[in-house]
């Protein structure tokens, strides 16, 4: 094994856009396109994945969000949802952008808005799956950042969402008057 990356070290928690939160478990050599490359081995809840220790500009992987960023995400969840237009193409485009970007603040906004939309109508299958996947990503990163398990975060998350839905429902009642 050669030198360790200055960005990541053994034991660091990282987030992969597709695989979620994991912890760097070890460094191993893996063949990539026929060449042996030094890689970080990351243990997740569902298994392992590897990524090269060099060229760490990989947009699919980032360090777990800081507590400050998590607090910003919580404030977003607590706010009233954005205008919930019923344009399926706009929703699909927004979901695709947020899922590919992986930004915790954008995820928080979309989760809040989809959860509020769910209180007024049935979500389609794509929206339902996106809400489930993004909630899971948000809660896992929040828990990893806070050093606790997801089950201790979930009640707080639901209470914050309830606040935003209350704003939405109250605003909706005002608009109907």
CNS distance restraints for C-alpha pairs under 8 A (distance, minus, plus):
assign (resid   1 and name CA) (resid  27 and name CA) 7.52 0.50 0.50
assign (resid   1 and name CA) (resid  28 and name CA) 7.42 0.50 0.50
assign (resid   1 and name CA) (resid  29 and name CA) 7.60 0.50 0.50
assign (resid   1 and name CA) (resid  38 and name CA) 7.09 0.50 0.50
assign (resid   2 and name CA) (resid  38 and name CA) 7.59 0.50 0.50
assign (resid   4 and name CA) (resid   8 and name CA) 7.77 0.50 0.50
assign (resid   4 and name CA) (resid   9 and name CA) 6.86 0.50 0.50
assign (resid   4 and name CA) (resid  53 and name CA) 7.31 0.50 0.50
assign (resid   5 and name CA) (resid   9 and name CA) 6.66 0.50 0.50
assign (resid   5 and name CA) (resid  53 and name CA) 5.87 0.50 0.50
assign (resid   5 and name CA) (resid  54 and name CA) 7.13 0.50 0.50
assign (resid   7 and name CA) (resid  56 and name CA) 7.80 0.50 0.50
assign (resid   8 and name CA) (resid  12 and name CA) 6.38 0.50 0.50
assign (resid   9 and name CA) (resid  24 and name CA) 7.15 0.50 0.50
assign (resid  10 and name CA) (resid  23 and name CA) 7.91 0.50 0.50
assign (resid  10 and name CA) (resid  24 and name CA) 5.19 0.50 0.50
assign (resid  10 and name CA) (resid  25 and name CA) 6.00 0.50 0.50
assign (resid  10 and name CA) (resid  26 and name CA) 6.14 0.50 0.50
assign (resid  10 and name CA) (resid  27 and name CA) 7.88 0.50 0.50
assign (resid  11 and name CA) (resid  23 and name CA) 5.73 0.50 0.50
assign (resid  11 and name CA) (resid  24 and name CA) 5.07 0.50 0.50
assign (resid  11 and name CA) (resid  25 and name CA) 6.15 0.50 0.50
assign (resid  12 and name CA) (resid  23 and name CA) 5.59 0.50 0.50
assign (resid  12 and name CA) (resid  24 and name CA) 5.47 0.50 0.50
assign (resid  12 and name CA) (resid  63 and name CA) 7.80 0.50 0.50
assign (resid  13 and name CA) (resid  21 and name CA) 6.85 0.50 0.50
assign (resid  13 and name CA) (resid  22 and name CA) 5.58 0.50 0.50
assign (resid  13 and name CA) (resid  23 and name CA) 4.32 0.50 0.50
assign (resid  13 and name CA) (resid  24 and name CA) 6.33 0.50 0.50
assign (resid  13 and name CA) (resid  63 and name CA) 6.34 0.50 0.50
assign (resid  13 and name CA) (resid  64 and name CA) 5.90 0.50 0.50
assign (resid  13 and name CA) (resid 144 and name CA) 7.38 0.50 0.50
assign (resid  14 and name CA) (resid  21 and name CA) 5.70 0.50 0.50
assign (resid  14 and name CA) (resid  22 and name CA) 5.53 0.50 0.50
assign (resid  14 and name CA) (resid  23 and name CA) 6.14 0.50 0.50
assign (resid  14 and name CA) (resid  24 and name CA) 7.37 0.50 0.50
assign (resid  14 and name CA) (resid  61 and name CA) 6.74 0.50 0.50
assign (resid  14 and name CA) (resid  62 and name CA) 5.66 0.50 0.50
assign (resid  14 and name CA) (resid  63 and name CA) 4.38 0.50 0.50
assign (resid  14 and name CA) (resid  64 and name CA) 5.10 0.50 0.50
assign (resid  15 and name CA) (resid  19 and name CA) 7.49 0.50 0.50
assign (resid  15 and name CA) (resid  20 and name CA) 5.12 0.50 0.50
assign (resid  15 and name CA) (resid  21 and name CA) 4.35 0.50 0.50
assign (resid  15 and name CA) (resid  22 and name CA) 6.29 0.50 0.50
assign (resid  15 and name CA) (resid  61 and name CA) 5.53 0.50 0.50
assign (resid  15 and name CA) (resid  62 and name CA) 5.38 0.50 0.50
assign (resid  15 and name CA) (resid  63 and name CA) 5.99 0.50 0.50
assign (resid  15 and name CA) (resid  64 and name CA) 5.80 0.50 0.50
assign (resid  15 and name CA) (resid 141 and name CA) 7.37 0.50 0.50
assign (resid  16 and name CA) (resid  20 and name CA) 4.85 0.50 0.50
assign (resid  16 and name CA) (resid  21 and name CA) 6.39 0.50 0.50
assign (resid  16 and name CA) (resid  22 and name CA) 7.84 0.50 0.50
assign (resid  16 and name CA) (resid  60 and name CA) 5.48 0.50 0.50
assign (resid  16 and name CA) (resid  61 and name CA) 4.46 0.50 0.50
assign (resid  16 and name CA) (resid  62 and name CA) 6.72 0.50 0.50
assign (resid  17 and name CA) (resid  60 and name CA) 5.00 0.50 0.50
assign (resid  17 and name CA) (resid  61 and name CA) 6.34 0.50 0.50
assign (resid  17 and name CA) (resid  99 and name CA) 7.53 0.50 0.50
assign (resid  17 and name CA) (resid 100 and name CA) 7.07 0.50 0.50
assign (resid  17 and name CA) (resid 101 and name CA) 7.75 0.50 0.50
assign (resid  17 and name CA) (resid 102 and name CA) 5.81 0.50 0.50
assign (resid  18 and name CA) (resid  60 and name CA) 7.67 0.50 0.50
assign (resid  19 and name CA) (resid  44 and name CA) 7.38 0.50 0.50
assign (resid  19 and name CA) (resid  49 and name CA) 7.99 0.50 0.50
assign (resid  20 and name CA) (resid  44 and name CA) 7.31 0.50 0.50
assign (resid  20 and name CA) (resid 137 and name CA) 6.06 0.50 0.50
assign (resid  20 and name CA) (resid 140 and name CA) 7.56 0.50 0.50
assign (resid  20 and name CA) (resid 141 and name CA) 7.90 0.50 0.50
assign (resid  21 and name CA) (resid  44 and name CA) 6.22 0.50 0.50
assign (resid  21 and name CA) (resid  45 and name CA) 7.95 0.50 0.50
assign (resid  21 and name CA) (resid  64 and name CA) 7.48 0.50 0.50
assign (resid  21 and name CA) (resid 137 and name CA) 7.58 0.50 0.50
assign (resid  21 and name CA) (resid 140 and name CA) 6.38 0.50 0.50
assign (resid  21 and name CA) (resid 141 and name CA) 6.20 0.50 0.50
assign (resid  21 and name CA) (resid 144 and name CA) 7.46 0.50 0.50
assign (resid  22 and name CA) (resid  42 and name CA) 5.75 0.50 0.50
assign (resid  22 and name CA) (resid  43 and name CA) 5.22 0.50 0.50
assign (resid  22 and name CA) (resid  44 and name CA) 4.22 0.50 0.50
assign (resid  22 and name CA) (resid  45 and name CA) 7.18 0.50 0.50
assign (resid  23 and name CA) (resid  42 and name CA) 5.30 0.50 0.50
assign (resid  23 and name CA) (resid  43 and name CA) 5.36 0.50 0.50
assign (resid  23 and name CA) (resid  44 and name CA) 6.66 0.50 0.50
assign (resid  24 and name CA) (resid  40 and name CA) 6.31 0.50 0.50
assign (resid  24 and name CA) (resid  41 and name CA) 5.78 0.50 0.50
assign (resid  24 and name CA) (resid  42 and name CA) 4.33 0.50 0.50
assign (resid  24 and name CA) (resid  43 and name CA) 6.39 0.50 0.50
assign (resid  25 and name CA) (resid  40 and name CA) 7.39 0.50 0.50
assign (resid  25 and name CA) (resid  41 and name CA) 5.54 0.50 0.50
assign (resid  25 and name CA) (resid  42 and name CA) 5.39 0.50 0.50
assign (resid  25 and name CA) (resid  43 and name CA) 6.04 0.50 0.50
assign (resid  26 and name CA) (resid  40 and name CA) 5.94 0.50 0.50
assign (resid  26 and name CA) (resid  41 and name CA) 5.20 0.50 0.50
assign (resid  26 and name CA) (resid  42 and name CA) 7.32 0.50 0.50
assign (resid  27 and name CA) (resid  38 and name CA) 6.73 0.50 0.50
assign (resid  27 and name CA) (resid  39 and name CA) 5.52 0.50 0.50
assign (resid  27 and name CA) (resid  40 and name CA) 4.58 0.50 0.50
assign (resid  27 and name CA) (resid  41 and name CA) 5.74 0.50 0.50
assign (resid  28 and name CA) (resid  38 and name CA) 5.71 0.50 0.50
assign (resid  28 and name CA) (resid  39 and name CA) 5.35 0.50 0.50
assign (resid  28 and name CA) (resid  40 and name CA) 6.42 0.50 0.50
assign (resid  28 and name CA) (resid  41 and name CA) 6.69 0.50 0.50
assign (resid  29 and name CA) (resid  36 and name CA) 5.95 0.50 0.50
assign (resid  29 and name CA) (resid  37 and name CA) 5.28 0.50 0.50
assign (resid  29 and name CA) (resid  38 and name CA) 4.42 0.50 0.50
assign (resid  29 and name CA) (resid  39 and name CA) 5.86 0.50 0.50
assign (resid  30 and name CA) (resid  35 and name CA) 7.98 0.50 0.50
assign (resid  30 and name CA) (resid  36 and name CA) 5.36 0.50 0.50
assign (resid  30 and name CA) (resid  37 and name CA) 5.35 0.50 0.50
assign (resid  30 and name CA) (resid  38 and name CA) 6.40 0.50 0.50
assign (resid  30 and name CA) (resid  39 and name CA) 6.57 0.50 0.50
assign (resid  31 and name CA) (resid  35 and name CA) 5.13 0.50 0.50
assign (resid  31 and name CA) (resid  36 and name CA) 4.32 0.50 0.50
assign (resid  31 and name CA) (resid  37 and name CA) 5.99 0.50 0.50
assign (resid  32 and name CA) (resid  36 and name CA) 6.29 0.50 0.50
assign (resid  32 and name CA) (resid  37 and name CA) 6.46 0.50 0.50
assign (resid  37 and name CA) (resid  52 and name CA) 6.66 0.50 0.50
assign (resid  38 and name CA) (resid  52 and name CA) 5.83 0.50 0.50
assign (resid  38 and name CA) (resid  53 and name CA) 5.94 0.50 0.50
assign (resid  38 and name CA) (resid  54 and name CA) 7.70 0.50 0.50
assign (resid  39 and name CA) (resid  50 and name CA) 5.87 0.50 0.50
assign (resid  39 and name CA) (resid  51 and name CA) 5.10 0.50 0.50
assign (resid  39 and name CA) (resid  52 and name CA) 4.03 0.50 0.50
assign (resid  39 and name CA) (resid  53 and name CA) 5.06 0.50 0.50
assign (resid  40 and name CA) (resid  50 and name CA) 5.41 0.50 0.50
assign (resid  40 and name CA) (resid  51 and name CA) 5.40 0.50 0.50
assign (resid  40 and name CA) (resid  52 and name CA) 6.11 0.50 0.50
assign (resid  40 and name CA) (resid  53 and name CA) 6.00 0.50 0.50
assign (resid  41 and name CA) (resid  48 and name CA) 6.70 0.50 0.50
assign (resid  41 and name CA) (resid  49 and name CA) 5.94 0.50 0.50
assign (resid  41 and name CA) (resid  50 and name CA) 4.57 0.50 0.50
assign (resid  41 and name CA) (resid  51 and name CA) 6.94 0.50 0.50
assign (resid  42 and name CA) (resid  48 and name CA) 5.42 0.50 0.50
assign (resid  42 and name CA) (resid  49 and name CA) 5.35 0.50 0.50
assign (resid  42 and name CA) (resid  50 and name CA) 5.96 0.50 0.50
assign (resid  43 and name CA) (resid  47 and name CA) 5.87 0.50 0.50
assign (resid  43 and name CA) (resid  48 and name CA) 4.58 0.50 0.50
assign (resid  43 and name CA) (resid  49 and name CA) 6.85 0.50 0.50
assign (resid  44 and name CA) (resid  48 and name CA) 5.78 0.50 0.50
assign (resid  44 and name CA) (resid  49 and name CA) 7.87 0.50 0.50
assign (resid  52 and name CA) (resid  56 and name CA) 7.19 0.50 0.50
assign (resid  60 and name CA) (resid 102 and name CA) 7.82 0.50 0.50
assign (resid  64 and name CA) (resid 141 and name CA) 6.16 0.50 0.50
assign (resid  64 and name CA) (resid 144 and name CA) 6.99 0.50 0.50
assign (resid  64 and name CA) (resid 145 and name CA) 6.11 0.50 0.50
assign (resid  65 and name CA) (resid  69 and name CA) 5.92 0.50 0.50
assign (resid  65 and name CA) (resid  70 and name CA) 6.45 0.50 0.50
assign (resid  65 and name CA) (resid 104 and name CA) 7.56 0.50 0.50
assign (resid  65 and name CA) (resid 141 and name CA) 6.81 0.50 0.50
assign (resid  65 and name CA) (resid 142 and name CA) 7.53 0.50 0.50
assign (resid  65 and name CA) (resid 145 and name CA) 6.09 0.50 0.50
assign (resid  66 and name CA) (resid  70 and name CA) 6.30 0.50 0.50
assign (resid  66 and name CA) (resid 145 and name CA) 6.15 0.50 0.50
assign (resid  67 and name CA) (resid  71 and name CA) 6.11 0.50 0.50
assign (resid  67 and name CA) (resid 145 and name CA) 6.12 0.50 0.50
assign (resid  67 and name CA) (resid 146 and name CA) 6.82 0.50 0.50
assign (resid  68 and name CA) (resid  72 and name CA) 6.36 0.50 0.50
assign (resid  69 and name CA) (resid  73 and name CA) 6.25 0.50 0.50
assign (resid  69 and name CA) (resid 104 and name CA) 7.88 0.50 0.50
assign (resid  69 and name CA) (resid 105 and name CA) 7.78 0.50 0.50
assign (resid  70 and name CA) (resid  74 and name CA) 6.21 0.50 0.50
assign (resid  70 and name CA) (resid 104 and name CA) 7.85 0.50 0.50
assign (resid  70 and name CA) (resid 142 and name CA) 6.20 0.50 0.50
assign (resid  70 and name CA) (resid 145 and name CA) 7.61 0.50 0.50
assign (resid  71 and name CA) (resid  75 and name CA) 6.34 0.50 0.50
assign (resid  72 and name CA) (resid  76 and name CA) 6.38 0.50 0.50
assign (resid  72 and name CA) (resid 105 and name CA) 7.29 0.50 0.50
assign (resid  73 and name CA) (resid  77 and name CA) 6.33 0.50 0.50
assign (resid  73 and name CA) (resid 104 and name CA) 6.83 0.50 0.50
assign (resid  73 and name CA) (resid 105 and name CA) 5.25 0.50 0.50
assign (resid  73 and name CA) (resid 108 and name CA) 5.68 0.50 0.50
assign (resid  73 and name CA) (resid 109 and name CA) 7.97 0.50 0.50
assign (resid  74 and name CA) (resid  78 and name CA) 6.28 0.50 0.50
assign (resid  74 and name CA) (resid 108 and name CA) 7.58 0.50 0.50
assign (resid  74 and name CA) (resid 157 and name CA) 7.98 0.50 0.50
assign (resid  74 and name CA) (resid 160 and name CA) 7.37 0.50 0.50
assign (resid  75 and name CA) (resid  79 and name CA) 6.41 0.50 0.50
assign (resid  76 and name CA) (resid 105 and name CA) 7.43 0.50 0.50
assign (resid  76 and name CA) (resid 108 and name CA) 6.36 0.50 0.50
assign (resid  76 and name CA) (resid 109 and name CA) 6.14 0.50 0.50
assign (resid  76 and name CA) (resid 112 and name CA) 7.82 0.50 0.50
assign (resid  77 and name CA) (resid 108 and name CA) 5.92 0.50 0.50
assign (resid  77 and name CA) (resid 109 and name CA) 6.49 0.50 0.50
assign (resid  77 and name CA) (resid 111 and name CA) 7.80 0.50 0.50
assign (resid  77 and name CA) (resid 112 and name CA) 5.43 0.50 0.50
assign (resid  77 and name CA) (resid 160 and name CA) 6.20 0.50 0.50
assign (resid  77 and name CA) (resid 161 and name CA) 5.95 0.50 0.50
assign (resid  77 and name CA) (resid 164 and name CA) 6.58 0.50 0.50
assign (resid  78 and name CA) (resid 160 and name CA) 5.04 0.50 0.50
assign (resid  78 and name CA) (resid 161 and name CA) 6.05 0.50 0.50
assign (resid  78 and name CA) (resid 162 and name CA) 7.95 0.50 0.50
assign (resid  78 and name CA) (resid 163 and name CA) 5.69 0.50 0.50
assign (resid  78 and name CA) (resid 164 and name CA) 4.86 0.50 0.50
assign (resid  79 and name CA) (resid 163 and name CA) 7.50 0.50 0.50
assign (resid  79 and name CA) (resid 164 and name CA) 5.13 0.50 0.50
assign (resid  79 and name CA) (resid 167 and name CA) 7.53 0.50 0.50
assign (resid  80 and name CA) (resid 163 and name CA) 7.94 0.50 0.50
assign (resid  80 and name CA) (resid 164 and name CA) 4.63 0.50 0.50
assign (resid  80 and name CA) (resid 165 and name CA) 6.81 0.50 0.50
assign (resid  80 and name CA) (resid 166 and name CA) 7.94 0.50 0.50
assign (resid  80 and name CA) (resid 167 and name CA) 5.19 0.50 0.50
assign (resid  80 and name CA) (resid 168 and name CA) 5.59 0.50 0.50
assign (resid  81 and name CA) (resid 109 and name CA) 7.61 0.50 0.50
assign (resid  81 and name CA) (resid 112 and name CA) 6.19 0.50 0.50
assign (resid  81 and name CA) (resid 113 and name CA) 5.02 0.50 0.50
assign (resid  81 and name CA) (resid 116 and name CA) 6.70 0.50 0.50
assign (resid  81 and name CA) (resid 164 and name CA) 6.46 0.50 0.50
assign (resid  81 and name CA) (resid 165 and name CA) 7.43 0.50 0.50
assign (resid  81 and name CA) (resid 167 and name CA) 7.90 0.50 0.50
assign (resid  81 and name CA) (resid 168 and name CA) 6.34 0.50 0.50
assign (resid  82 and name CA) (resid 113 and name CA) 6.39 0.50 0.50
assign (resid  84 and name CA) (resid 113 and name CA) 7.17 0.50 0.50
assign (resid  84 and name CA) (resid 117 and name CA) 6.51 0.50 0.50
assign (resid  86 and name CA) (resid  91 and name CA) 7.97 0.50 0.50
assign (resid  87 and name CA) (resid  91 and name CA) 6.43 0.50 0.50
assign (resid  88 and name CA) (resid  92 and name CA) 6.12 0.50 0.50
assign (resid  89 and name CA) (resid  93 and name CA) 6.09 0.50 0.50
assign (resid  90 and name CA) (resid  94 and name CA) 6.07 0.50 0.50
assign (resid  91 and name CA) (resid  95 and name CA) 6.04 0.50 0.50
assign (resid  91 and name CA) (resid 127 and name CA) 7.83 0.50 0.50
assign (resid  92 and name CA) (resid  96 and name CA) 6.11 0.50 0.50
assign (resid  92 and name CA) (resid 126 and name CA) 7.71 0.50 0.50
assign (resid  92 and name CA) (resid 127 and name CA) 7.65 0.50 0.50
assign (resid  93 and name CA) (resid  97 and name CA) 6.23 0.50 0.50
assign (resid  94 and name CA) (resid  98 and name CA) 6.22 0.50 0.50
assign (resid  95 and name CA) (resid  99 and name CA) 6.00 0.50 0.50
assign (resid  95 and name CA) (resid 110 and name CA) 7.44 0.50 0.50
assign (resid  95 and name CA) (resid 127 and name CA) 7.82 0.50 0.50
assign (resid  95 and name CA) (resid 130 and name CA) 6.95 0.50 0.50
assign (resid  96 and name CA) (resid 100 and name CA) 6.10 0.50 0.50
assign (resid  97 and name CA) (resid 101 and name CA) 6.00 0.50 0.50
assign (resid  98 and name CA) (resid 102 and name CA) 5.87 0.50 0.50
assign (resid  98 and name CA) (resid 103 and name CA) 6.95 0.50 0.50
assign (resid  98 and name CA) (resid 106 and name CA) 6.15 0.50 0.50
assign (resid  98 and name CA) (resid 107 and name CA) 6.16 0.50 0.50
assign (resid  98 and name CA) (resid 110 and name CA) 7.68 0.50 0.50
assign (resid  99 and name CA) (resid 107 and name CA) 7.70 0.50 0.50
assign (resid  99 and name CA) (resid 134 and name CA) 7.62 0.50 0.50
assign (resid 102 and name CA) (resid 106 and name CA) 7.60 0.50 0.50
assign (resid 102 and name CA) (resid 107 and name CA) 6.89 0.50 0.50
assign (resid 103 and name CA) (resid 107 and name CA) 6.11 0.50 0.50
assign (resid 104 and name CA) (resid 108 and name CA) 6.12 0.50 0.50
assign (resid 104 and name CA) (resid 138 and name CA) 6.79 0.50 0.50
assign (resid 105 and name CA) (resid 109 and name CA) 6.37 0.50 0.50
assign (resid 106 and name CA) (resid 110 and name CA) 6.22 0.50 0.50
assign (resid 107 and name CA) (resid 111 and name CA) 6.01 0.50 0.50
assign (resid 107 and name CA) (resid 134 and name CA) 6.41 0.50 0.50
assign (resid 107 and name CA) (resid 138 and name CA) 6.99 0.50 0.50
assign (resid 108 and name CA) (resid 112 and name CA) 6.10 0.50 0.50
assign (resid 108 and name CA) (resid 138 and name CA) 7.08 0.50 0.50
assign (resid 109 and name CA) (resid 113 and name CA) 6.14 0.50 0.50
assign (resid 110 and name CA) (resid 114 and name CA) 5.95 0.50 0.50
assign (resid 111 and name CA) (resid 115 and name CA) 5.95 0.50 0.50
assign (resid 111 and name CA) (resid 131 and name CA) 5.89 0.50 0.50
assign (resid 111 and name CA) (resid 134 and name CA) 6.62 0.50 0.50
assign (resid 111 and name CA) (resid 135 and name CA) 6.36 0.50 0.50
assign (resid 112 and name CA) (resid 116 and name CA) 6.22 0.50 0.50
assign (resid 112 and name CA) (resid 161 and name CA) 6.53 0.50 0.50
assign (resid 112 and name CA) (resid 164 and name CA) 7.30 0.50 0.50
assign (resid 113 and name CA) (resid 117 and name CA) 6.08 0.50 0.50
assign (resid 114 and name CA) (resid 118 and name CA) 6.07 0.50 0.50
assign (resid 114 and name CA) (resid 127 and name CA) 7.32 0.50 0.50
assign (resid 114 and name CA) (resid 131 and name CA) 6.46 0.50 0.50
assign (resid 115 and name CA) (resid 119 and name CA) 6.81 0.50 0.50
assign (resid 115 and name CA) (resid 131 and name CA) 7.38 0.50 0.50
assign (resid 115 and name CA) (resid 161 and name CA) 7.61 0.50 0.50
assign (resid 115 and name CA) (resid 165 and name CA) 7.78 0.50 0.50
assign (resid 116 and name CA) (resid 120 and name CA) 7.15 0.50 0.50
assign (resid 116 and name CA) (resid 164 and name CA) 7.62 0.50 0.50
assign (resid 116 and name CA) (resid 165 and name CA) 5.45 0.50 0.50
assign (resid 116 and name CA) (resid 168 and name CA) 7.04 0.50 0.50
assign (resid 117 and name CA) (resid 121 and name CA) 6.32 0.50 0.50
assign (resid 117 and name CA) (resid 122 and name CA) 7.98 0.50 0.50
assign (resid 117 and name CA) (resid 123 and name CA) 7.40 0.50 0.50
assign (resid 118 and name CA) (resid 122 and name CA) 5.72 0.50 0.50
assign (resid 118 and name CA) (resid 123 and name CA) 5.80 0.50 0.50
assign (resid 119 and name CA) (resid 165 and name CA) 7.87 0.50 0.50
assign (resid 123 and name CA) (resid 127 and name CA) 5.63 0.50 0.50
assign (resid 123 and name CA) (resid 128 and name CA) 5.69 0.50 0.50
assign (resid 124 and name CA) (resid 128 and name CA) 6.08 0.50 0.50
assign (resid 125 and name CA) (resid 129 and name CA) 6.11 0.50 0.50
assign (resid 126 and name CA) (resid 130 and name CA) 6.11 0.50 0.50
assign (resid 127 and name CA) (resid 131 and name CA) 6.03 0.50 0.50
assign (resid 128 and name CA) (resid 132 and name CA) 6.27 0.50 0.50
assign (resid 129 and name CA) (resid 133 and name CA) 6.08 0.50 0.50
assign (resid 130 and name CA) (resid 134 and name CA) 5.85 0.50 0.50
assign (resid 131 and name CA) (resid 135 and name CA) 5.86 0.50 0.50
assign (resid 132 and name CA) (resid 136 and name CA) 6.21 0.50 0.50
assign (resid 133 and name CA) (resid 137 and name CA) 6.31 0.50 0.50
assign (resid 134 and name CA) (resid 138 and name CA) 6.03 0.50 0.50
assign (resid 135 and name CA) (resid 139 and name CA) 6.03 0.50 0.50
assign (resid 136 and name CA) (resid 140 and name CA) 6.02 0.50 0.50
assign (resid 137 and name CA) (resid 141 and name CA) 6.13 0.50 0.50
assign (resid 138 and name CA) (resid 142 and name CA) 6.01 0.50 0.50
assign (resid 139 and name CA) (resid 143 and name CA) 5.97 0.50 0.50
assign (resid 139 and name CA) (resid 150 and name CA) 6.11 0.50 0.50
assign (resid 139 and name CA) (resid 153 and name CA) 6.87 0.50 0.50
assign (resid 139 and name CA) (resid 154 and name CA) 7.15 0.50 0.50
assign (resid 139 and name CA) (resid 157 and name CA) 7.97 0.50 0.50
assign (resid 140 and name CA) (resid 144 and name CA) 6.03 0.50 0.50
assign (resid 140 and name CA) (resid 149 and name CA) 7.95 0.50 0.50
assign (resid 140 and name CA) (resid 150 and name CA) 6.01 0.50 0.50
assign (resid 141 and name CA) (resid 145 and name CA) 5.99 0.50 0.50
assign (resid 142 and name CA) (resid 146 and name CA) 6.13 0.50 0.50
assign (resid 142 and name CA) (resid 150 and name CA) 7.98 0.50 0.50
assign (resid 142 and name CA) (resid 153 and name CA) 7.62 0.50 0.50
assign (resid 143 and name CA) (resid 147 and name CA) 5.86 0.50 0.50
assign (resid 143 and name CA) (resid 148 and name CA) 5.08 0.50 0.50
assign (resid 143 and name CA) (resid 149 and name CA) 5.48 0.50 0.50
assign (resid 143 and name CA) (resid 150 and name CA) 5.37 0.50 0.50
assign (resid 143 and name CA) (resid 153 and name CA) 6.43 0.50 0.50
assign (resid 144 and name CA) (resid 148 and name CA) 6.42 0.50 0.50
assign (resid 144 and name CA) (resid 149 and name CA) 7.39 0.50 0.50
assign (resid 148 and name CA) (resid 152 and name CA) 6.87 0.50 0.50
assign (resid 148 and name CA) (resid 153 and name CA) 7.68 0.50 0.50
assign (resid 149 and name CA) (resid 153 and name CA) 6.97 0.50 0.50
assign (resid 150 and name CA) (resid 154 and name CA) 6.19 0.50 0.50
assign (resid 151 and name CA) (resid 155 and name CA) 7.62 0.50 0.50
assign (resid 152 and name CA) (resid 156 and name CA) 7.78 0.50 0.50
assign (resid 153 and name CA) (resid 157 and name CA) 6.19 0.50 0.50
assign (resid 154 and name CA) (resid 158 and name CA) 6.16 0.50 0.50
assign (resid 155 and name CA) (resid 159 and name CA) 6.22 0.50 0.50
assign (resid 156 and name CA) (resid 160 and name CA) 6.22 0.50 0.50
assign (resid 157 and name CA) (resid 161 and name CA) 6.17 0.50 0.50
assign (resid 158 and name CA) (resid 162 and name CA) 6.04 0.50 0.50
assign (resid 159 and name CA) (resid 163 and name CA) 6.42 0.50 0.50
assign (resid 160 and name CA) (resid 164 and name CA) 6.61 0.50 0.50
assign (resid 161 and name CA) (resid 165 and name CA) 6.15 0.50 0.50
assign (resid 162 and name CA) (resid 166 and name CA) 6.01 0.50 0.50
assign (resid 163 and name CA) (resid 167 and name CA) 6.41 0.50 0.50
assign (resid 164 and name CA) (resid 168 and name CA) 6.26 0.50 0.50
assign (resid 165 and name CA) (resid 169 and name CA) 5.97 0.50 0.50
assign (resid 166 and name CA) (resid 170 and name CA) 5.97 0.50 0.50
assign (resid 167 and name CA) (resid 171 and name CA) 5.97 0.50 0.50
assign (resid 168 and name CA) (resid 172 and name CA) 5.96 0.50 0.50
assign (resid 169 and name CA) (resid 173 and name CA) 6.20 0.50 0.50
assign (resid 170 and name CA) (resid 174 and name CA) 6.32 0.50 0.50
assign (resid 171 and name CA) (resid 175 and name CA) 6.27 0.50 0.50
assign (resid 172 and name CA) (resid 176 and name CA) 6.34 0.50 0.50
assign (resid 173 and name CA) (resid 177 and name CA) 6.53 0.50 0.50
